[in-house]
Amino acid sequence: MKKYILAILVTAFALSGCEDFLTVVPETQLSSATFFKNQTDFEQAVNAAYVPLRTIINDRAWLLSEMHSDNTYYARNVLFGATDNQEDLADFSVPESNGTTANTHVLNQWRQDYLIIARANQILSLIDDVNFDAAAKANVKGQALFLRAYAYFELARYFGSVPLHLTPVATREEAALPLSTEAEVYAQIITDLVAAVPLLPKKAQQTPGRVTEGAARTLLANVYINQKKWAEAQQILAPVLTHGYQLMASYDMAFPGNTANKNNSESVFEVQFLEGAAGLNGNFIYQFFPRPISAAEMQPITGTSNPQNIDGEGNNIPTPDIIAAYEPGDLRKAASIGTVFLAGSFRTDKNYPYIKKHAKTHSQHNNHGTNWVVYRYAEVLLFMAEVLNEQGKTGEAIGYLNQIRARAGLANTTAAGQVAVREAIFKERRVELAFENKRWFDIQRTDRIQEIIVPYGQRIIANPLNYYYPPIAGAVPRSNAFTNIKKFYAYPADESNLSPYF
């Protein structure tokens, strides 16, 4: 069944491959006139709405969130040439002009999220007018609502105010909408998720890989937490504790392999990948390697039969800051961070850390089927700890926090009192969810950008050798490093050409 769904994703993506991300005339006209006739058509359409998630996860999310924090950095290669687009994200130096930026990663994130929205809107605009099995219709509609909400949640966290498209865009003129306020965008996200929750089946009744009631509740709780609506977050999240999710026995087992352990009992929602030539694979592990790395150095990590040398500049490299954040005896450290010796490095210390938790063995070089977990039950427990503590229920909150610590091999927290427990939860989220694209959003939503990022930038500028710069003349942080530290990214310049509103 899973292979069937993945195959349908490819077919649907090919049918709806128009890459004009706001004006989707061919996709809309074809669907309206000939395509949406029955249950299968809508199921194929919702499969297509999942497709951009693979591009976002594989190529974008870690750049705009994890590497845009103090958790990961890049391994500078002075011989590689210009890599400004990705370095600007890590260095908080994204160039802006009149509120827009030419950064290609910002542009592509915007386009992929709106591609999800466009596909979801097409489904939601037509599904009520077509008769088919009520349970199947509810399931498809719930998935479309979740996916639209998820895409808008990403946009709201990256940009704040964005155009709020809720119906299919048939002409270029319709693509240019005024910016809705951040509050208006959040209100629509909540509306979509409140509607999705009763439509979606629980995990035990849902096809693996599709979103569930538990996923919708977790996303909605995340939204409420961002708005500091603690009671609402507790109310929507509490039922997830009864849905059958559980922590895996060991931390490393929480993360799916290339073919096995996918959508496991800890997984609440994960983006699906499949190794092979069908176009459903990922290669994010390879993008995370420090470089230059030889085939012989890489093979023990990937297990492939055809490893190849990789040159260029490494990305998403664990910083000394995250390495130091683990307490002594924390089992998560060895499961999350490995070390590889790079003989070809210019650095005196040729031992580099790399993200180990996602590096699962597979068959083909630069092609793996490792899923990416967006939400895990561990985060549900940490969300519960946070919302309880913020309501003054600190004793209850500590119980959830200690569940996470126990699996990590750590003693119960010594924190006591709301303020100390708040800080303990913040620190626990960092190490539990390291390299899962959570850190920037945690810093952002807790209003700690200046407190954390400014001194982090100062450490890099003062000690570049500690942050993987080689001991070569001129190999130092650029003059614009850490000069644009803001809550939101500027709007993509290419999209501003389509709209008079930004």
FILO-120018 format. One record per residue: z, y, x of N, C-alpha, C, O in turn; residue in one letter. Coordinates in steps of 0.1 Angstrom, whole numbers, plus 5000, padded with zeros to 4 digits. Layout:
<kefis>
ZYXZYXZYXZYXA;...
</kefis>
This chain:
<kefis>
500049885008500050005000500050135009499350225006M;500850135020500950245028499650275035499150395036K;498950175039497650185045496650245035495750325039K;496750195023495850245012496050395010495050465009Y;497250435010497550575007497050665019496450765017I;497250615031496750685043495250695043494650805046L;494550595039493150595038492650695027491650765030A;493350695016492950795006493150935011492351025008I;494150965019494351095025493151135033492751255032L;492551045041491351085049490251115039489551215042V;490051035029488951055020489051185013488151265012T;490251215008490551335001490351455010489851555006A;490851445022490651555032489251585034488851695035F;488451475036486951495038486351565026485451645028A;486751525014486151585002486451725000485751804995L;487651765005488151905003488351975016489352035018S;487351955025487552005039487152155041487052195053G;486952225030486652365032487852435040488952425035C;487452505051488552565059488652715057489252785065E;488052775046488352905042489652905034489652865023D;490752945041492052905036492552985024493552945018F;491953095021492353165009491353154998491653144986L;490053165002488953154992488453004992487852965002T;488652934982488352784982487352754971487652664963V;486352834970485352814959484752674958484852614947V;484252614969483652484968484652384963484352304954P;485852384969486952294965487252304950487452204943E;487452424946487852454932486752414922487052354912T;485552464925484452434915484152284914483952234903Q;484152214925483952074924485052004916484751914908L;486352034919487451974912487352004897487551914889S;487152124893487152164879486052104872486252054860S;484952094878483752044870483651894870483251834859A;484051824880483651684881484851594885484751474882T;485851644891486751554898487951504889488251394889F;488751604883489951574877489851514863489751584853F;489651384863489451314850490551214846490751184835K;491251164856492151054853493351054864493351134873N;494250954862495350944871494950924886495550994894Q;493950844889493550824902493150954909493350974921T;492351034901491951164907493051254911493051314922D;494051264903495251344906496051284918496551364926F;496151154918496851094929496151114943496751144953E;494751114942494051144954494251294958494351324970Q;494251374948494451524951495751554957495851634966A;496851484952498151514958498251454972498951514980V;497551344974497451294988496851394997497351415008N;495851464993495151565001496151685003496051755014A;497051714994497951824996498951795007499551885013A;499251665010500151625021499451645035500151665045Y;498151645035497351635048497751745058497951715070V;497751875054498051975064499451965070499652015081P;500351885064501651865071501551795084502351825093L;500551715086500351645099499951745110500551745121R;499051845106498651945116499852035119500152075130T;500652075109501752165110502752095120503252155129I;503151975117504151905125503651875139504451895148I;502451825140501951785153501751905162501951895174N;501152015157500652125166501352255164501252345173D;502152275154502652415151504152425151504752515157R;504852335143506252365139507152375151508052455152A;506952285161507752285173507552415181508452455188W;506352475181506152595188506752715182507352795188L;506652725168507152835161508652835158509252935154L;509252715160510652705157511552655169512352725174S;511252535173512152475184511952545197512952585204E;510652575201510452645214510752785212510852855222M;510852835200511152975197512752985195513153045185H;513452915204514852915204515352885218514652895227S;516652865219517252835232517352685235517952645244D;516652605226516752455228515652405238515852315245N;514452465237513352415246512552535251512552645246T;511852505262511052605269509852535274509552425271Y;509052605283507852545288508052525303508852595310Y;507352425309507352405323506152475330505052425329A;506352585336505352675340504452605351504952555361R;503152615349502152565359501252685362500452725355N;501552745374500752865378499352845380498552935381V;498852715382497452685384496752665371495452645372L;497452665360496752625348496052735341495152705333F;496352855344495652965337496453015326497552985324G;495753095317496453165306496853075295496052995290A;498153085292498653005281499553105272500553065267T;499053225271499853325265500253295250501353335247D;499353235242499753215228501053135227501853165218N;501153025235502352945234503553005242504652995237Q;503253065253504353125261504953245253506153265254E;504153315246504653435238505653385228506653465225D;505453265222506453215212507753185219508853215214L;507653115231508853075238509653195244510853205245A;508853295248509353415255509753535245510053645250D;509553515232509853615223509053745227509653855228F;507853725229506953835234505653835226504653875232S;505653795214504453795206503953935204504654015198V;502753965209502154105208501954135193501454055185P;502154265190501954315176501154445176501254515186E;500454465166499754595164499654615149499054545141S;500254725144500354765130500854645121500354625110N;501854575126502454475119501754345118502054255111G;500754325127499954205127499854155142500154225151T;499554025143499453965157498153875157497753815147T;497653865169496453785171496853645176496053565179A;498153615176498653485181498053375173498153365160N;497353275179496553175172497553075165497153025154T;498653055170499552955164500153015151500352945141H;500453145151500953215139499853205128500153175117V;498653235132497453225123497353085117497253075104L;497352985125497152855120498252805111498052725102N;499552845114500652805106500452865092500552795082Q;500052995091499753055079498752985071498852965059W;497652955077496452895071496852755065496452715054R;497552675073497852545069498852545057498652465048Q;499752635057500652645046499952685033500152635022D;499052785034498252825023497252715018496852715007Y;496852635027495952515023496752425015496252375005L;498052395018498852315010499052374996498852314986I;499252504996499452584983498252574975498352554963I;497052594981495852594973495552464967495152454955A;495852354974495652214968496652184957496352124947R;497952234959498952214949498652294937498852244926A;498152414939497852494927496752434919496752444906N;495752374925494652314918495152204909494752184897Q;496052124914496652014907497452064895497352024884I;498352164898499252214887498552294876499052294865L;497452344880496652424869495952334859495552374848S;495752204863494952114855495651994849495251934839L;496751954855497351824852497851814838497751704832I;498351914832498851914818497751894808498051854797D;496551914812495351904802494751774803493751744795D;495151684812494551544813495551444809496751444813V;495151354800496051254795496051124804494951064806N;497151084809497350964816498850924816499651004810F;499250814821500550764821501550874824501450944834D;502550884815503550994816504350994829504551094835A;504850874832505650864845504850894857505250964866A;503550844857502650874869502351024869502351084880A;502151084858501851234857503051314862502951404870K;504251274858505451344862505651334878505951424884A;505351214883505451194897504551284905504951344915N;503251284901502251364908502651514907502551584917V;503051554895503351694893504651734901504651844907K;505551644902506751674910506451684925506951774932G;505551604930505151604943504451744946504651804957Q;503551784937502751904939503752024939503552114948A;504752024930505652134930506552134943506752244949L;506952024948507652014960506852064972507352154980F;505552024973504752064984504452214984504452274995L;504252274972504052414971505352484976505352584983R;506452434971507752504975508052484990508452584996A;507752374995507952355010507052455018507552515027Y;505852465014504952555021505452705020505452775030A;505852745008506352875007507752895014507953005018Y;508552795015509752805022509452825037510152915044F;508452755042508052785056507552925058507952995067E;506752975049506153105050507353215049507253315056L;508253195039509353285038510253295050510653405054A;510453185057511253185069510553235081511153295090R;509253225081508453275092508053425091508053495100Y;507853465078507253595076508053685066507853805066F;508953625059509653705049508853725036508753645028G;508253845035507353875023505953825025505353845036S;505453755016504053695017503353705003504053714993V;502053695003501353684990501753554982501853454988P;502053574969502553464961501353414952501253464941L;500653314957499553254949500053144941500653044947H;499953144928500453044919499352974911499552884903L;498053034912496952974905495752964915495853024925T;494852874912493752854921492952994924492753074915P;492553004936491753124940490253084940489853004947V;489553154931488153124929487153214937486053184939A;487653334940486753434947487553504958488753494958T;486853554967487453624978488253744973489353774979R;487853814963488653924958490053874953491053944954E;490053754947491353704942492253664953493453654951E;491753654965492553604976493553714981494553684987A;493153844978493953954983495053994973494654064964A;496253944975497353974966498354064974498454054986L;499054154967500054224973501154134978501254024974P;501954174988503054094993504154094983504654194978L;504553974980505753964971506953974980506953934992S;508054024975509254034983509753904987509453804981T;510653894997511253775001512053714990512053594988E;512753804982513553754971512653694960512953594954A;511453754958510553694948509953564952509853474944E;509753544965509253424970510253314969509953204965V;511553344972512553254971512853214956513053094953Y;512653304947512853274933511853174929512153084921A;510553184933509553094929509752954936509552854929Q;510252954948510552824954511652754946511452634944I;512652824942513652764934513152714921513452604916I;512352794914511752754901510952624903511052534895T;510152614913509352494916510252374918509952264913D;511252384926512052274930512952234918513252114916L;513452324910514252294899513452214889513952114883V;512152244888511252174879510852034885510651934878A;510852024899510451904905511451794905511151674903A;512751834906513851734907513851634896513851514899V;513751664883513751564872512451484871512451384864P;511351534877510051464877509951354887509151264885L;510651364898510451274909511351154908512551164905L;510851034912511750924913512650924925512350994935P;513650844924514550824936513850744946512750684943K;514350734958513650674969513350524966512250474970K;514250454960514050314957512850284948512250174949A;512550384940511450364931510150434935509150424928Q;510150504946508950584950508250514961508750434969Q;506850534961506050474972506450534985506550654986T;506750454996507150515009506150615014504950605013P;506750725018505950835024505850955014505551065018G;505950925001505951034991507251094990508351034992R;507251224985508551294983509251234971508651174962V;510551244971511451184961512351294955512351404960T;513151244945514151334940515151384951515451504951E;515551294959516451324970515851424979516551514984G;514551414982513951514991513951654985514151754991A;513551654971513551784964514951844964515051974965A;515951764961517351824961517751874975518351974976R;517351804985517751844999517051975002517652065008T;515751984999515052115002515652224994515752334999L;515952204981516552304973517852344978518152464978L;518652254983519952284989519752375001520452465004A;518752345009518452425021518052565017518452655024N;517352575007516952715002518152784997518352905001V;519052724990520252794985521152824997521752934997Y;521252745007522052775019521452895026522252975031I;520152905027519553025033519953145026520053255032N;520153135013520553255005522053265003522553354997Q;522853175010524253175009524753154995525853214991K;524053074988524453034974525152904975524552794972K;526452904980527052784984527352684972527252564974W;527852744961528152654950526952584944526952474941A;525852664943524552604938524052494948523552394943E;524252514961523852414971524652294969524052184970A;525952304967526752184966526352104953526351984953Q;526152184942525852114930524552034930524451924925Q;523552094937522252024937522251914948521451814946I;523051924958523051824969523951704966523651594971L;525051724959525951614957525351484952525751384957A;524451484942523851364938523151284949522951164948P;522651354959521951284970522851184977522351084982V;524151214977525151114983525150984976525750884981L;524650974964524750854956523350784955523250684947T;522350834962521050774961520750664970519550614970H;521750614977521550494986521150525000520950435008G;521050655004520850685018522150655026523250655021Y;521950625039523050595047522650625062521450615065Q;523650655070523350675084522950535090523550435087L;521950535099521650415106522750385116523550475119M;522850265120524050215128524150295141525250315145A;523050325147523050405159522150515158521150515150S;522350625166521650745165520150725168519250775161Y;519850645178518450625182517650555171516450565170D;518350475162517650405151517250495140516550455131M;517750615140517450715129515950755130515450805120A;515350735141513950795143512950685143513050585150F;511850705135510850595133510150565146509950645155P;509650435147508850395158507350415155507050475145G;506550365163505150375161504650305149503750345142N;505250185146504850105134506050065126505850045114T;507150055132508349995125509350105123509250215129A;510350075114511450165112511050295105511850395106N;509950305099509550425092510150435078510450335072K;510450555074511050575061512350495059512550435048N;513150485069514350405069515450455060515150565054N;516550395060517550435050518250565053518850625044S;518050625065518550755068517450865064517850985063E;516250825063515150915061515150975047515050895038S;515151105045515051165032513551205030513051195019V;512951265040511551295039510951305053511551365062F;509851225055509151235068507651235066507151185057E;507051305076505551325076504951195082505451155093V;503951145076503451015079502351025090501351105088Q;502350945100501250925110500950785111501750695109F;499750755116499250615118498350615130497350685131L;498750535140497950515152496650465149496450375140E;495550505156494250455154493150555154493450675157G;492050515149490850605149490550665136489550725134A;491450645126491150705113491450845111491250905101A;492050915122492351055121493751085115494051195112G;494550975114495850995108496950995119498150995115L;496550985131497550975142498051115147497551215143N;499151105154499651225161499551215176499251105181G;499851325183499951315197501051415202501051455214N;502051445194503051545197503851505209504351585217F;504051375211504851325223504151375236504851425245I;502851365236502051405248502151555250502151605261Y;502151635239502351775241503651815246503851925251Q;504651725245506051765249506251725264507351765269F;505351645270505651605284505651725293504751805292F;506551725303506451815314505151775322504851655322P;504551865329503351835336503351905350504051995352R;502451855359501551745358502251605359503151585367P;501851515350502451385349501351285351500351285345I;501651185360500651085364500650975354501650955346S;499650895353499650775345500750685348501350625338A;501050665360502150575364503550625360504450555356A;503650765360504950825356505150815341506250815336E;503950825334504050825319504150685313504850675303M;503550585319503450455313504750395309504850335298Q;505850405317507150345312507650415300508450355292P;507250535297507750605285506950565273507450545262I;505550565274504650545263504350395260504150355249T;504350315271504050175270502650145268502250035265G;501750245269500350215266499650135277500150135289T;498550075274497849995284496850075291496250035301S;496550195286495550285292496050425295495450525291N;497250435302497750565305496850645314496050595322P;496850785312496050865319496850985325497851025318Q;496351045336497051165341496851275331495851295325N;497951365331497851485322498251605331499351605337I;497351705331497651825339497951935329498151905317D;498052055334498252165325499752205325500452185335G;500152275314501552325313502252245303501852225291E;503452195306504252125297504952215287505252335290G;505252165275505852245265507052165259507152045260N;507852245252509052185244509952105254510351995250N;510252165265511052095275512552135272512852255271I;513452035271514852065269515352165279515152145291P;516052265275516652365284517952325289518552235284T;518352385301519752355305520752385295521852325295P;520452475286521452515276521752405266522852385263D;520652335261520852225251521452115259522252035253I;521152085271521651975279523151995280523951895280I;523652115282525052145284525752145271527052145271A;525052145260525752165247526352035242527252035233A;526051915248526551795244527951775250528151805262Y;528951725242530251695247530251575256529351485254E;531151555265531251435273531451315263532251315254P;530651205266530751085258529851085245529850995238G;529151195243528251205231527051115233526151135242D;526951005225525850905226524450965223523450905227L;524451075217523151135213522451195225521251215224R;523151235235522551295247521551205253520351235255K;521951075256521050985263519950935253518850905258A;520150935240519150895231518151005228517050985224A;518551135231517651245228516851295240515751345238S;517451285252516851345264516751245275517751185279I;515551235280515251145291514951235304514851355303G;514751165315514351235327513151165333513151035334T;512251235338511051175345510851255358510951375359V;510451175368510151225382508651255382507851165381F;508351385385506951425386506551455401506951555406L;505951355407505651375421504751485424504851545435A;503851525415502951635417503451775414502751875415G;504751785410505251915407505452005419505651945430S;505352135417505552225428507052245430507452305440F;507852205420509352235421509952145432509552035434R;511052195438511752125448512452005441512451885445T;513052035429513651925421512551885411512251945402D;512051765414510851715406511351635394510451575388K;512651635392513151565380513151655368513751765368N;512451615358512351705346512951635334512751505332Y;513651705325514051645312512851645303511951725303P;512851545294511851545283512451495270513551435270Y;511851525259512351485246512151335244511051285243I;513251255244513151115244513151055230512650955227K;513851125221514151075207512851045199512850955191K;511751115202510551095195509551015203508450975198H;509850975216508950915225509050755223509750695230A;508350705213508350565210507050505216505950555216K;507250375221506150305227505050285217505250255205T;503750285222502650265213501450205221501650185233H;500350195215499250115222498250215229497850185240S;497850315222496750395227497150535233498050605228Q;496650565245496950695251496550805242495550815236H;497550905241497351025234497051005219496451085212N;497650895214497350855200498450765195498550655199N;499350825187500450745182500650755167500150855161H;501450665161501650665147503150695144503650655133G;503850765153505250795151505450895140504851005141T;506150865129506350965119507351075124508051055134N;507351185117508251295120509151315108508751335097W;510451305111511451315100511851465098512251535107V;511551515086511851655083513251665078513951755082V;513751575070515151575065515651435067515051335063Y;516951425072517651295073518951305066519451415063R;519551195063520851195056521851255065522851315059Y;521751255078522751315086522751465083523851525083A;521551525081521551665077522151695064522751795061E;521951605054522551615041524051625043524751705037V;524651535051526151545054526551675060527551725057L;525751725069526051855076525951965066526652065066L;524951955057524752065047526052065038526552165034F;526451945034527651935026528851985033529652065026M;529051955045530152015053530052165053531152235051A;528952225054528752365055529052435041529752535041E;528452375031528652445018530052435013530552525006V;530752325016532152305012533052405020533852475015L;532752415033533552505042533452645037534352725037N;532152685034531952825030532652865017532752975014E;532952765009533752784996535252764998535952764988Q;535652755011537052745013537652595012538852575012G;536752505010537152365009537052295023536352195025K;537752355032537552315046538052175049537352105057T;539052125042539551985044538451885041538251795048G;537751915029536651825025535551825035534951725038E;535251945040534151965049534351885062533351835067A;535551885067535751815079535451665078535051605088I;535651605067535351465065533951435067533551335073G;533051525062531651505064531251525078530351455084Y;531751625084531451655098531851535107531151495116L;533051475104533551365112532651235111532651155120N;532051225099531051105098529951115109529651015114Q;529451235111528451255121528951235135528351165143I;530151285137530751265151531051125154530951075165R;531451045144531850915146530650825151530850755161A;529550845145528350775149527950815164527450725171R;528250935167527850985181528850935191528750965203A;529950865187530850815196531950915200532650905210G;532151015191533051125194534251115185534251055174L;535351165190536551175182536451275171535551365171A;537351275161537251375150537351515156537951535167N;536751605149536851745154538251795154539151755146T;538551885164539851945165539852085158540852155157T;538652125152538652255146539452255133539552155126A;540152365131540952385119540752525114540652625122A;540752545101540452675095539052705093538152645100G;538652785083537252805080536452855091535352805093Q;536852955099536053015109535852915120534652905125V;536852845125536652745135535752625131534952575138A;535952585118535052475113533652525111532652445113V;533452645107532052705106531352695120530252655120R;532052725131531452725144531252575148530252545155E;532152485144532052345148530752285141530052205147A;530552325129529352275121528152325128527152255130I;528152455131526952515138526652445151525452415153F;527652415159527352345171526952195169526152145176K;527552135159527151995156525751985151525051895155E;525352085144523852085139522952095151521952035152R;523352165161522552185173522252055180521052025183R;523251975182523051855190522651735181521851655186V;523051735169522651625160521151635156520451535155E;520651765155519351785150518451845161517451905158L;518851825174518051885185516651825185516451715182A;515751915187514251885188513651835175512651765175F;514351875164513851845151513351975143513251975131E;513152075151512652205146513652275136513252335126N;514952265139515952325131516652445138517152535131K;516652455151517552545158517152695155518052765152R;515852725156515552875153515952915139516553025137W;515752825129516152865116517652875114518052955106F;518352795121519852805121520352935127521153005121D;519752975138520053105144519653215135520453315133I;518553205129517953315120518853335108519253445105Q;519153225101519853235088521353275089521953325080R;521853245101523253285104523353425110524453465114T;522253495111522253625117522853635131523553725135D;522453535139522953525153521853545163521953495175R;520753605160519553625169519953705181519753655192I;520553815179520853905190521953835199521953845211Q;522953775192524053715199523653595208524153585219E;522653525204522253405211520953425220520953385231I;519953485214518653485221518653595232518053565242I;519253705230519253805241519853755254519253765264V;521053695254521653645266520853525272520753505284P;520253445263519453335267518253395275517953335286Y;517553495270516453555277516953615291516253605301G;518053675291518653725303518853615314518653635326Q;519253505309519453385319518153345324518053315336R;517153335316515853295321515253395332514853355342I;515353525328514853625337515653625350515053645361I;516953605350517753615362517653485370517753495382A;517353375364517353245371516153155367516353055361N;514953205370513753125365513652985371513152895364P;514252965383514152825388514952725379514652615379L;515952775372516752685364515952655351516352565344N;514852725348514152705336512652665340511752705333Y;512552585350511352505353510252595359509052555358Y;510552715364509552785372509452735386510552695391Y;508352715392508252665406508652775416508452895413P;509052735428509452835438508252885445508052865457P;507352955438506153005443506153155440506553205430I;505553235450505553375448504753415435503653365432A;505353495427504753535414505053455403504753485391G;505653335405506053245394507353285388508453225391A;507353395380508553445374508153485360506953495356V;509153495351508853535337508053665337508253755345P;507153675327506253795326507053915322508153905317R;506454035325507254155322507554175308508454255305S;506754115299507054135284507954025279508254025266N;508553945287509353835282510653895275511353975281A;510953845263512053875255512154025252513154095252F;510954085249510854225245510554235230510554355225T;510354125223510054135208510954035201510353935195N;512154055200513153955194513354005180514154095177I;512753935171512753975156513053855148512953735152K;513453885135513753775126512453705121512453585119K;511353785119510153735114508953755123508953845132F;507953675122506753695129505853805122506053825110Y;505053875130504053965124503053875116502853755119A;502353945107501253875099500053845108499753925117Y;499353735105498153705114497053805112496653845100P;496553855123495553965122494253925115493654005108A;493853805117492553755111492753755096491753785089D;493853725090494053725076494153875071493853895059E;494653965079494754105075493354165072493154255065S;492354095078490954145076490454115061489554175056N;491154015055490853975041491654055031491354055019L;492654125035493654185026493954335030494154355042S;493954425020494454555023495954575023496454685025P;496654465020498154475018498954455030500154485030Y;498354415041499054405054498054405066498454405077F;
</kefis>
